[in-house]
């Protein structure tokens, strides 16, 4: 299952598998920030 | 193993599984299921008469399937206790009884087909976990033909083929025709050091295992031609470089490059390996009789279950995480639990033995002292405020909080088990948990002090003690330059940063707030920072609901070694701060101030907390 995330630093949105996301740091693929917010739960 | 079995003060419980662990350092209680072996180990003389008559034939797991065993068997010749056992999953003798040949053949009457599992409760002071590892299954790597080509074997299978106590008595033969191979290839890093296929980490032992195997082959079969395909050979450690040199001097060919294709001649069973030799920059073909895949090591598949029983933390590669990589390399984050061997990372026998010695010493220090000195930062429940909701018990990474949800008589914190991360206090909506030395009142007082003058020019950063704050220290001693507008508030763990602290900072006029802690899987408090992530998600939602730009709240994981990253994050925060308008700050203050009454309905007033 994929979740949607948004970077709270650069605004970049992307999707990632829930399992992968839970296993390590959330990192924005664009700016490498960890301020990444999960959107799909909304 | 035999020495351990004979030791008067060691009770060896084989065929046993830990099912439940409760308690804390010095007072653990473990429930162990000792599985029925259907043979009285003390009476069995290993005469083998039961196995001779057993009609069930199965692949022998110890010999990697190269020979067979019976349903009644001894796992391997040196097994302790030196007794047979029955594989009841395959035995024909039970439920309903269809065969009792082994029972009839046993002269000592030591087989009991009705034997049952035993549940044993053990009270122990410390626990050492040494559950080992498994090897990587190369089936997904199709290009090597492991499942389709008979003469392609793993390094573990090769170990049995060349071992004196193996199925061939140490005579190296290839599986397809039992002929001695003359040209043998080894492929390194199978399932290791690959981001996409296999595992990203180096398995540590494969290079030297291959070098050892090449020397063994050359010793017994000097005419054999050996080819090792590799990208890097890692021969660190005492005597290893010499071993590698000896292997090269013995005529072993080391070829830098990974094979992309393995084909078999169906008539002879011989293999043709195509490889790009990166030293000569040419595509080369090698004709081989046998190919060995030097497979990597992976964590034991049962480790996840064990980690949840013992509150162990696992790194992203699945091995357990130590309390501190340099200062406490054999300690688990949960006090009183230690580990040794490949449960922590792939390692060879020497390193495993060293680690086992260290773990035993660490455990004996605790046991001989009889008491421990614990640090003072602890969670203390305030039962007058507690409504027994149980959230604190759920979030505690150490299982230090217990609650009787039916009795609703408040929580109990085991001080010896509490490590002081503060996650429980942050999650409690009723201020019913006081974190000694990091109370809500103390932290809020720091927020207020930091934002007392010109708050619009300040960034409030909550830093965890172990990683981010240490990262800041490193940035300082490295003389890295970053804006001086940030005000740091140290907490033991990012899990301690409650929703209320962040909202208080915004209400006091902070344009930007940062929460920073250890990287996921590196948390000093097992997995407390995972609760930080959940809280941040909620906070971003809440800020948006209040009409506050959620981007003003930032989260960064900074380790103690990332001084450069710390400085970079501070520069980014300053940039963010400069873009927050005074109108935005004023709006935030007003909204949060209006909402504060609702937020604090259940909270204890700050003055009362200070008095407490």
Interface residues (C-beta under 8 A of the other chain):
Chain A: X8 X9 X11 X23 X24 X25 X26 X33 X34 X35 X36 X37 X38 X41 X42
Chain B: X316 X519 X520 X521 X533 X536 X537 X540 X541 X550 X551 X553 X554 X555 X556 X557 X572 X576
